[in-house]
């Protein structure tokens, strides 16, 4: 059981909204008594270990150049695989993803 937080990157840089989502996700995980873990898709230029200061215990990096550009179907499949592998009970996306087609896939029901 864990809280999985999607870390959005643009041009190799982690977006500010993702840092906020990591902090929020860490607080949610603490309230649930579980771990917070991040997931990064694509090719970041930043040191992913530095994301630990936002409260995540682990960052899963799926490094594939095909993931450098959003493809909702591919992203959905990869995030779902990571979520299943870590037994995530909650998945958090940065606020910038509110209109994303990915969210419609992850909505319960």
DSSP file (Angstrom, degrees, kcal/mol; ACC not computed):
  #  RESIDUE AA STRUCTURE BP1 BP2  ACC     N-H-->O    O-->H-N    N-H-->O    O-->H-N    TCO  KAPPA ALPHA  PHI   PSI    X-CA   Y-CA   Z-CA
    1    1 A X              0   0    0      0, 0.0    34,-0.7     0, 0.0     2,-0.3   0.000 360.0 360.0 360.0 129.9    0.0    0.0    0.0
    2    2 A X  E     -ab  35  88A   0     85,-1.0    87,-2.6    32,-0.2    88,-1.2  -0.972 360.0-109.4-157.7 169.7    1.4    3.4   -1.0
    3    3 A X  E     -ab  36  90A   0     32,-2.8    34,-3.0    -2,-0.3     2,-0.5  -0.953  33.1-156.2-105.9 125.2    0.6    6.8   -2.3
    4    4 A X  E     -ab  37  91A   0     86,-2.9    88,-3.0    -2,-0.5     2,-0.5  -0.896   4.9-163.3-107.1 129.4    1.9    7.3   -5.8
    5    5 A X  E     -ab  38  92A   0     32,-2.9    34,-2.2    -2,-0.5     2,-0.4  -0.954  15.1-136.1-116.5 123.5    2.6   10.9   -7.1
    6    6 A X  E     -a   39   0A   0     86,-2.9     2,-0.7    -2,-0.5    88,-0.4  -0.641  16.1-152.3 -77.3 127.5    3.0   11.6  -10.8
    7    7 A X  E     -a   40   0A   0     32,-2.9    34,-0.6    -2,-0.4     2,-0.3  -0.900   9.2-151.5-105.8 111.4    6.0   14.0  -11.4
    8    8 A X        -     0   0    0     -2,-0.7     7,-2.4     7,-0.1     2,-0.4  -0.644  12.9-170.1 -84.8 135.2    5.5   16.0  -14.5
    9    9 A X  E     -D   14   0B   0     -2,-0.3     2,-0.4     5,-0.2     5,-0.2  -0.940   8.8-167.2-123.5 149.2    8.6   17.2  -16.4
   10   10 A X  E >  S-D   13   0B   0      3,-2.6     3,-2.1    -2,-0.4    59,-0.1  -0.991  78.7  -9.5-135.5 126.9    8.9   19.6  -19.2
   11   11 A X  T 3  S-     0   0    0     -2,-0.4     3,-0.1     1,-0.3    -1,-0.1   0.855 131.3 -55.4  52.4  37.2   12.1   20.0  -21.2
   12   12 A X  T 3  S+     0   0    0      1,-0.2    33,-3.3    56,-0.1    34,-0.9   0.372 115.3 112.8  83.6  -4.8   13.8   17.8  -18.7
   13   13 A X  E <  S-D   10   0B   0     -3,-2.1    -3,-2.6    31,-0.2     2,-0.3  -0.831  70.8-117.3-106.7 139.1   12.8   19.9  -15.7
   14   14 A X  E     -D    9   0B   0     -2,-0.4    -5,-0.2    -5,-0.2     2,-0.1  -0.559  36.0-121.5 -71.0 130.4   10.4   19.0  -12.9
   15   15 A X    >>  -     0   0    0     -7,-2.4     4,-1.2    -2,-0.3     3,-1.1  -0.456  13.2-122.4 -75.6 146.8    7.5   21.4  -12.9
   16   16 A X  H 3> S+     0   0    0      1,-0.3     4,-1.9     2,-0.2     3,-0.3   0.868 112.0  59.3 -55.9 -40.3    6.7   23.4   -9.8
   17   17 A X  H 3> S+     0   0    0      1,-0.2     4,-2.0     2,-0.2    78,-0.3   0.823 101.7  55.7 -61.0 -29.9    3.2   22.0   -9.5
   18   18 A X  H <> S+     0   0    0     -3,-1.1     4,-2.3     2,-0.2    -1,-0.2   0.869 103.9  52.6 -70.3 -36.3    4.8   18.5   -9.3
   19   19 A X  H  X S+     0   0    0     -4,-1.2     4,-2.0    -3,-0.3    -2,-0.2   0.901 110.4  48.2 -64.8 -39.7    6.9   19.6   -6.3
   20   20 A X  H  X S+     0   0    0     -4,-1.9     4,-2.4     1,-0.2    -2,-0.2   0.897 110.5  51.6 -65.2 -40.5    3.8   20.8   -4.6
   21   21 A X  H  X S+     0   0    0     -4,-2.0     4,-3.0     2,-0.2    -2,-0.2   0.873 107.3  53.4 -64.7 -37.1    2.0   17.5   -5.4
   22   22 A X  H  X S+     0   0    0     -4,-2.3     4,-2.2     2,-0.2    -1,-0.2   0.932 110.5  46.1 -62.9 -45.9    5.0   15.6   -3.9
   23   23 A X  H  X S+     0   0    0     -4,-2.0     4,-1.7     2,-0.2    -2,-0.2   0.920 115.1  47.1 -62.8 -43.8    4.7   17.5   -0.6
   24   24 A X  H  X S+     0   0    0     -4,-2.4     4,-2.3     1,-0.2    -2,-0.2   0.932 111.7  50.7 -62.5 -46.3    0.9   17.0   -0.6
   25   25 A X  H  X S+     0   0    0     -4,-3.0     4,-2.6     1,-0.2    -1,-0.2   0.858 106.8  54.5 -61.5 -36.9    1.2   13.3   -1.4
   26   26 A X  H  X S+     0   0    0     -4,-2.2     4,-2.1    28,-0.3    -1,-0.2   0.888 109.1  48.4 -64.5 -38.3    3.8   12.8    1.4
   27   27 A X  H  X S+     0   0    0     -4,-1.7     4,-2.2     2,-0.2    -2,-0.2   0.898 111.1  49.9 -68.2 -40.6    1.3   14.4    3.9
   28   28 A X  H  X S+     0   0    0     -4,-2.3     4,-1.9     2,-0.2    -2,-0.2   0.931 110.9  49.8 -61.8 -45.2   -1.5   12.1    2.6
   29   29 A X  H  X>S+     0   0    0     -4,-2.6     5,-2.7     1,-0.2     4,-0.8   0.900 108.9  52.1 -61.2 -41.3    0.7    9.1    3.0
   30   30 A X  H ><5S+     0   0    0     -4,-2.1     3,-0.7     1,-0.2    -1,-0.2   0.920 109.4  49.4 -61.6 -43.3    1.6   10.1    6.5
   31   31 A X  H 3<5S+     0   0    0     -4,-2.2    -1,-0.2     1,-0.2    -2,-0.2   0.843 114.1  46.1 -64.0 -33.4   -2.1   10.4    7.4
   32   32 A X  H 3<5S-     0   0    0     -4,-1.9    -1,-0.2    -5,-0.2    -2,-0.2   0.526 112.6-120.3 -86.6  -6.5   -2.7    7.0    5.9
   33   33 A X  T <<5S+     0   0    0     -4,-0.8     2,-0.2    -3,-0.7    -3,-0.2   0.865  76.7 102.8  70.7  36.4    0.3    5.4    7.6
   34   34 A X  S   <S-     0   0    0     -5,-2.7    -1,-0.2    -6,-0.1     2,-0.2  -0.701  72.9 -81.5-135.9-173.4    2.0    4.4    4.4
   35   35 A X  E     -a    2   0A   0    -34,-0.7   -32,-2.8    -2,-0.2     2,-0.5  -0.620  27.8-136.7 -96.8 155.4    4.8    5.5    2.1
   36   36 A X  E     +a    3   0A   0     19,-0.4    21,-2.9    -2,-0.2    22,-0.8  -0.943  25.8 179.7-109.1 131.0    4.8    8.2   -0.6
   37   37 A X  E     -ac   4  58A   0    -34,-3.0   -32,-2.9    -2,-0.5     2,-0.2  -0.986  15.1-142.9-133.6 142.7    6.5    7.4   -3.9
   38   38 A X  E     -ac   5  59A   0     20,-2.6    22,-3.2    -2,-0.4     2,-0.4  -0.647   4.7-153.5-100.5 159.9    7.0    9.4   -7.1
   39   39 A X  E     -ac   6  60A   0    -34,-2.2   -32,-2.9    -2,-0.2     2,-0.4  -0.989   8.8-171.4-135.0 128.2    6.9    8.3  -10.7
   40   40 A X  E     -ac   7  61A   0     20,-2.9    22,-2.9    -2,-0.4     2,-0.4  -0.967   5.0-161.5-119.6 130.1    8.7   10.1  -13.5
   41   41 A X  E     + c   0  62A   0    -34,-0.6     2,-0.3    -2,-0.4   -32,-0.2  -0.923  54.2   7.1-111.6 136.2    8.2    9.3  -17.1
   42   42 A X  S    S-     0   0    0     20,-2.4     2,-0.7    -2,-0.4    23,-0.1  -0.668 104.0 -33.2 102.5-154.0   10.7   10.3  -19.8
   43   43 A X        -     0   0    0     -2,-0.3     2,-0.1    22,-0.1    -1,-0.1  -0.830  56.1-170.4-117.8  91.9   14.1   11.9  -19.7
   44   44 A X        -     0   0    0     -2,-0.7   -31,-0.2     1,-0.1     4,-0.1  -0.476  18.4-155.4 -79.0 153.0   14.7   14.3  -16.8
   45   45 A X  S    S+     0   0    0    -33,-3.3     2,-0.2    -2,-0.1   -32,-0.1   0.501  71.4  84.7 -98.8  -8.7   17.8   16.5  -16.6
   46   46 A X  S    S-     0   0    0    -34,-0.9     2,-0.8     1,-0.1    -2,-0.1  -0.508  92.0 -98.7 -94.4 161.2   17.5   16.9  -12.8
   47   47 A X    >   -     0   0    0     -2,-0.2     3,-1.1     1,-0.2     4,-0.2  -0.706  30.3-159.6 -77.4 111.9   18.8   14.6  -10.1
   48   48 A X  G >  S+     0   0    0     -2,-0.8     3,-1.7     1,-0.3     4,-0.2   0.761  85.3  69.6 -68.7 -25.0   15.7   12.6   -9.1
   49   49 A X  G >  S+     0   0    0      1,-0.3     3,-1.7     2,-0.2    -1,-0.3   0.812  87.3  68.0 -61.6 -28.2   17.1   11.7   -5.7
   50   50 A X  G X  S+     0   0    0     -3,-1.1     3,-1.3     1,-0.3    -1,-0.3   0.685  81.9  75.1 -65.3 -17.3   16.7   15.4   -4.7
   51   51 A X  G X >S+     0   0    0     -3,-1.7     3,-2.0     1,-0.3     5,-0.7   0.683  75.1  81.0 -69.4 -15.6   12.9   14.8   -4.8
   52   52 A X  G X 5S+     0   0    0     -3,-1.7     3,-2.1     1,-0.3    -1,-0.3   0.788  76.4  70.0 -59.2 -27.8   13.3   13.0   -1.5
   53   53 A X  G < 5S+     0   0    0     -3,-1.3    -1,-0.3     1,-0.3    -2,-0.2   0.622  90.4  62.5 -68.3  -9.1   13.3   16.3    0.3
   54   54 A X  G < 5S-     0   0    0     -3,-2.0   -28,-0.3     2,-0.1    -1,-0.3   0.326 128.1 -93.9 -96.2   6.6    9.7   16.7   -0.7
   55   55 A X  T < 5S+     0   0    0     -3,-2.1   -19,-0.4     1,-0.3     2,-0.3   0.440  80.1 133.2 103.9   0.6    8.8   13.6    1.4
   56   56 A X      < -     0   0    0     -5,-0.7    -1,-0.3     1,-0.1   -19,-0.2  -0.664  42.3-156.6 -87.2 142.0    8.9   10.7   -1.0
   57   57 A X  S    S+     0   0    0    -21,-2.9     2,-0.3    -2,-0.3   -20,-0.2   0.685  77.2  13.7 -87.0 -19.1   10.7    7.6    0.0
   58   58 A X  E     -c   37   0A   0    -22,-0.8   -20,-2.6    -7,-0.1     2,-0.5  -0.993  60.0-149.5-155.6 147.4   11.3    6.4   -3.5
   59   59 A X  E     -c   38   0A   0     -2,-0.3     2,-0.6   -22,-0.2   -20,-0.2  -0.984  13.0-151.8-122.9 121.2   11.1    7.7   -7.1
   60   60 A X  E     -c   39   0A   0    -22,-3.2   -20,-2.9    -2,-0.5     2,-0.6  -0.812  13.9-163.3 -91.0 124.0   10.3    5.3   -9.9
   61   61 A X  E     -c   40   0A   0     -2,-0.6     2,-0.9   -22,-0.2   -20,-0.2  -0.936  12.8-167.8-115.5 117.8   11.8    6.4  -13.2
   62   62 A X  E     -c   41   0A   0    -22,-2.9   -20,-2.4    -2,-0.6     2,-0.9  -0.851  17.0-164.3-102.3  97.1   10.6    5.0  -16.4
   63   63 A X        +     0   0    0     -2,-0.9     2,-0.3   -22,-0.2   -20,-0.1  -0.733  31.8 132.8 -93.5 103.8   13.3    6.2  -18.8
   64   64 A X    >   -     0   0    0     -2,-0.9     3,-2.7     1,-0.1     4,-0.2  -0.928  53.1-138.9-150.5 122.2   12.2    5.9  -22.4
   65   65 A X  G >  S+     0   0    0     -2,-0.3     3,-1.7     1,-0.3     4,-0.2   0.770 102.8  68.3 -55.2 -25.8   12.6    8.7  -25.0
   66   66 A X  G >  S+     0   0    0      1,-0.3     3,-0.6     2,-0.1    -1,-0.3   0.728  94.5  58.3 -64.6 -20.0    9.1    7.8  -26.3
   67   67 A X  G <  S+     0   0    0     -3,-2.7    -1,-0.3     1,-0.2    -2,-0.2   0.378  78.0  90.2 -91.4   4.1    7.7    9.2  -23.0
   68   68 A X  G <  S+     0   0    0     -3,-1.7     2,-0.4    -4,-0.2   -57,-0.2   0.653  89.2  50.1 -72.6 -14.0    9.3   12.6  -23.5
   69   69 A X  S <  S-     0   0    0     -3,-0.6     2,-0.1    -4,-0.2    -1,-0.1  -0.989 100.4-101.6-128.4 135.1    6.0   13.7  -25.2
   70   70 A X        +     0   0    0     -2,-0.4     2,-0.4     4,-0.1     3,-0.1  -0.308  40.5 167.2 -61.2 125.0    2.6   13.1  -23.8
   71   71 A X     >  -     0   0    0     -2,-0.1     4,-3.1     1,-0.1     3,-0.3  -0.906  24.1-154.2-132.6 104.8    0.6   10.2  -25.2
   72   72 A X  H  > S+     0   0    0     -2,-0.4     4,-2.5     1,-0.3     5,-0.2   0.839  91.1  49.8 -54.2 -40.8   -2.3    9.8  -22.9
   73   73 A X  H  > S+     0   0    0      2,-0.2     4,-2.0     1,-0.2    -1,-0.3   0.922 115.0  42.7 -66.7 -42.7   -2.8    6.1  -23.7
   74   74 A X  H  > S+     0   0    0     -3,-0.3     4,-2.5     2,-0.2     5,-0.2   0.938 115.2  49.2 -68.8 -47.0    0.9    5.2  -23.2
   75   75 A X  H  X S+     0   0    0     -4,-3.1     4,-3.0     1,-0.2     5,-0.3   0.921 110.7  51.7 -57.3 -44.8    1.2    7.4  -20.0
   76   76 A X  H  X S+     0   0    0     -4,-2.5     4,-2.3    -5,-0.3    -1,-0.2   0.923 111.1  47.1 -58.6 -46.1   -2.0    5.8  -18.6
   77   77 A X  H  X S+     0   0    0     -4,-2.0     4,-1.9    -5,-0.2    -1,-0.2   0.919 114.9  45.3 -63.5 -44.3   -0.7    2.3  -19.2
   78   78 A X  H  X S+     0   0    0     -4,-2.5     4,-2.3     2,-0.2    -2,-0.2   0.924 113.9  47.7 -68.4 -44.8    2.8    3.0  -17.7
   79   79 A X  H  X S+     0   0    0     -4,-3.0     4,-2.9     1,-0.2    -1,-0.2   0.904 111.5  51.8 -63.1 -40.3    1.4    4.8  -14.6
   80   80 A X  H  X S+     0   0    0     -4,-2.3     4,-2.4    -5,-0.3    -1,-0.2   0.889 109.1  50.7 -62.7 -39.3   -1.1    2.0  -14.0
   81   81 A X  H  X S+     0   0    0     -4,-1.9     4,-2.3     2,-0.2    -2,-0.2   0.918 112.8  45.0 -64.9 -43.2    1.7   -0.6  -14.2
   82   82 A X  H  X S+     0   0    0     -4,-2.3     4,-2.0     2,-0.2    -2,-0.2   0.929 112.3  52.3 -65.9 -43.8    3.8    1.3  -11.7
   83   83 A X  H  <>S+     0   0    0     -4,-2.9     5,-2.8     1,-0.2     4,-0.3   0.905 112.1  45.8 -58.5 -42.5    0.8    1.8   -9.4
   84   84 A X  H ><5S+     0   0    0     -4,-2.4     3,-1.0     3,-0.2    -1,-0.2   0.909 110.1  54.0 -67.1 -41.8    0.0   -1.9   -9.5
   85   85 A X  H 3<5S+     0   0    0     -4,-2.3    -2,-0.2     1,-0.3    -1,-0.2   0.836 116.4  37.7 -63.2 -33.2    3.7   -2.8   -8.9
   86   86 A X  T 3<5S-     0   0    0     -4,-2.0    -1,-0.3    -5,-0.1    -2,-0.2   0.337 109.3-121.3-100.5   6.7    3.8   -0.6   -5.7
   87   87 A X  T < 5 -     0   0    0     -3,-1.0   -85,-1.0    -4,-0.3    -3,-0.2   0.907  40.9-169.0  54.3  45.9    0.3   -1.5   -4.6
   88   88 A X  E   < -b    2   0A   0     -5,-2.8   -85,-0.2   -87,-0.3    -1,-0.2  -0.460  22.2-177.3 -68.9 132.7   -0.7    2.2   -4.7
   89   89 A X  E    S+     0   0A   0    -87,-2.6     2,-0.4     1,-0.3   -86,-0.2   0.580  75.4  36.1-101.5 -16.2   -4.1    2.9   -3.1
   90   90 A X  E     -b    3   0A   0    -88,-1.2   -86,-2.9    -7,-0.1     2,-0.4  -0.999  64.9-164.5-136.9 137.2   -4.0    6.6   -4.0
   91   91 A X  E     -b    4   0A   0     -2,-0.4     2,-0.4   -88,-0.2   -86,-0.2  -0.994  10.7-163.1-122.5 127.9   -2.6    8.3   -7.1
   92   92 A X  E     -b    5   0A   0    -88,-3.0   -86,-2.9    -2,-0.4     2,-0.3  -0.922   3.8-168.7-115.5 134.4   -1.9   12.0   -7.0
   93   93 A X        -     0   0    0     -2,-0.4   -86,-0.1   -88,-0.2     5,-0.0  -0.891  33.2 -99.2-115.2 149.0   -1.4   14.3  -10.1
   94   94 A X    >   -     0   0    0    -88,-0.4     3,-2.3    -2,-0.3   -76,-0.1  -0.275  39.9-107.2 -60.1 155.0   -0.2   17.9  -10.1
   95   95 A X  G >  S+     0   0    0      1,-0.3     3,-1.9   -78,-0.3     4,-0.2   0.778 116.0  70.7 -58.0 -28.6   -3.0   20.5  -10.4
   96   96 A X  G 3  S+     0   0    0      1,-0.3     3,-0.4     2,-0.1    -1,-0.3   0.666  91.0  62.5 -63.9 -13.6   -2.0   21.2  -14.0
   97   97 A X  G X   +     0   0    0     -3,-2.3     3,-2.0     1,-0.2     6,-0.4   0.336  67.7 107.6 -93.0   6.8   -3.3   17.8  -14.9
   98   98 A X  T <  S+     0   0    0     -3,-1.9    -1,-0.2     1,-0.3    -2,-0.1   0.829  87.0  38.4 -57.3 -33.5   -6.9   18.6  -13.9
   99   99 A X  T 3  S+     0   0    0     -3,-0.4    -1,-0.3    -4,-0.2    -2,-0.1   0.340  92.0 123.6 -97.0   7.6   -8.0   18.7  -17.5
  100  100 A X    X>  -     0   0    0     -3,-2.0     3,-0.9     1,-0.1     4,-0.7  -0.386  67.1-132.5 -73.2 142.9   -5.9   15.8  -18.6
  101  101 A X  H 3> S+     0   0    0      1,-0.2     4,-0.8     2,-0.2     3,-0.2   0.713 103.9  71.1 -63.2 -18.8   -7.4   12.7  -20.3
  102  102 A X  H >> S+     0   0    0      1,-0.2     4,-1.4     2,-0.2     3,-0.7   0.890  90.7  57.7 -63.9 -38.1   -5.3   10.7  -17.9
  103  103 A X  H <> S+     0   0    0     -3,-0.9     4,-0.9    -6,-0.4    -1,-0.2   0.842  98.1  59.4 -64.2 -32.9   -7.5   11.7  -15.0
  104  104 A X  H 3< S+     0   0    0     -4,-0.7    -1,-0.3     1,-0.2     3,-0.2   0.828 104.9  50.7 -65.9 -29.8  -10.6   10.3  -16.6
  105  105 A X  H << S+     0   0    0     -4,-0.8    -1,-0.2    -3,-0.7    -2,-0.2   0.862 112.5  45.9 -72.6 -36.5   -8.9    6.9  -16.7
  106  106 A X  H  < S+     0   0    0     -4,-1.4     2,-0.2     2,-0.1    -2,-0.2   0.469  83.4 113.2 -90.3  -2.7   -8.0    7.0  -13.0
  107  107 A X  S  < S-     0   0    0     -4,-0.9    -3,-0.0    -3,-0.2     2,-0.0  -0.504  72.5-114.2 -70.5 136.2  -11.4    8.2  -11.7
  108  108 A X              0   0    0      1,-0.2    -1,-0.1    -2,-0.2    -2,-0.1  -0.308 360.0 360.0 -67.3 152.6  -13.1    5.6   -9.6
  109  109 A X              0   0    0     -2,-0.0    -1,-0.2     0, 0.0    -2,-0.1   0.424 360.0 360.0  97.8 360.0  -16.3    4.0  -10.8
